[in-house]
Amino acid sequence: SDSDSDSDSDSDSDSDSDSDSDSDSDSDSDSDSSSSDGTQLNTNNGVAVPIESDDTPNVPDVIVNSDSSSDSSSDSSSSSEAEAVRDSTDSITQFTAQVSFDITVPVYSSNELQLGLIWGDTQIRATWIGDEFWNVTADLQMNTEHLLSVTFYDANGDLVLGTYEANYTTGFNAAESFQITADQFNTSGPDDDGDGLSNIAELIAGTDPSVSDADLTEIIFADTVGTNFTFFEETVNVAAHYEAQLRALALAHPIEIHENTVNDNRPWHFQRDTRDIDISIDGNGTYSEIHHVEPGLDQPTLRSSVGIRSQQGETVSWSGTQLSDSSAVVYNGYLEMVFETSNTLDGRKLIQNTSGTRTGREDRIRNIDNVLEHNYDVVLDLDSMDAENTCAVLYGSLSNSLTYNVDTDSPAMRVQTLSRSATDENWTWTLTSNQEVNRRGEAIELNQRFYCNFPVN
């Protein structure tokens, strides 16, 4: 090295003097110097940058000469540090992070469900964990942003039920996690047949999401027709449960029963069943049941029902509520039914008027209600009573309305009506989606039978 390095005023540190002499006065430290690993380097403002060559490494080391900053201006020092940070940040994008996506999909049951995820050039299928829970784990580039798209399918990927889209940026950690909940999915958009009712809503309602209801306005003839919303059939004449239980007791009025059964095997299982029946001699009173279960370490489930019976002349009436509430994994939802029915004897006929509302929140995570309302004014044929105490409908009118996603900006409603007068030959029916009639037809018989064993003392 040059002799001036020996005469440097900072003689207390030979290593510092050598470094200073390279950057300040020695022409030997020009752009043709070499790093310790043999890589050709070019020094610029104290930052060593590899010279372009075939064997240049993908992620260069960033070398900062700390002593040179004391000999340059503050602006030059700041610029050098910024370049070093930027170069270091850019190099991180060459590495990957393992990201785990935990996804809860909207409630729908099928053996042909799929869930796909796309992020940049990465496309991967999720794994079903159980119930509505899915997971997908992928190695993604660090410090990178792309649009994240998740699609919920039925029919083995041929029918879209819901979509999720949002920008997602990976961080600097080697492992990350990201959660998507069911209410973040757009389920109202996918509508293959363009009839205004989403694919998932049509599947739940039992209609074909690939066939537009608007194209089916011609009259459909059939031998029989029934109520369309089979999923909610328990709301039809719900009073049958109470009246049937009274018949099963084979006791004459008055009836007074108070039962409390407990099966306590905590912490593994706890169950309490309570039944209270109090019917006076004139046929008026109450019938209540409470079913409380704590399954192991899961959340409790509560089902309760209260029915009020009244009898006057030839008419027996029931009104009341049924409630099911649970945060358990097995059933996570809320259901409430409010009903009222009156049954009047008219010779060998029973005039039955029934109305009710069922509010169902099948998934507490989504916090969105579906509502079913029904109104039936029918005349039943007592001579057709079968072993299950149900009778055929002679004539009358029936209507069901089912509203999905009540608490959202785009609720969907489907209404079914059926009617036949005492002089009509056939039943006529219509099916309406979002206030537009798209199906109608005629049928000889109604295949729905109603409970009809309401004896009057």
Secondary structure by P-SEA (a helix, b strand, c coil): cccccccccccccaaaaaaaaacccccccccccccccccbbbbcccbbbbccccccccbbbbbbcaaaaaaccaaaaaaaaaaaaaaaaaaaaacccbbbbbbbcccccccbbbbbbbcccbbbbbbbccccbbbbbbbcccccccbbbbbbbcccccccccbbbbbbbbcccccbbbbbccccccccccccccccccaaaaaaacccccccccccccccccccccccccccccccccaaaaaaaaaaacccccbbbbbbbbbcccccbbbbbbbbbbbccccccbbbbbbbbbccccbbbbbbbbbbbbbcccbbbbbbbbbbbbccccccbbbbbbbbbbbbbcccbbbbbbbbbbbbcccccccbbbbbbbbbbccccccccccccbbbbcbbbbbbbbbccccccbbbbbbbbbbccccccccccccccccccccccccccccbbbbcccccc
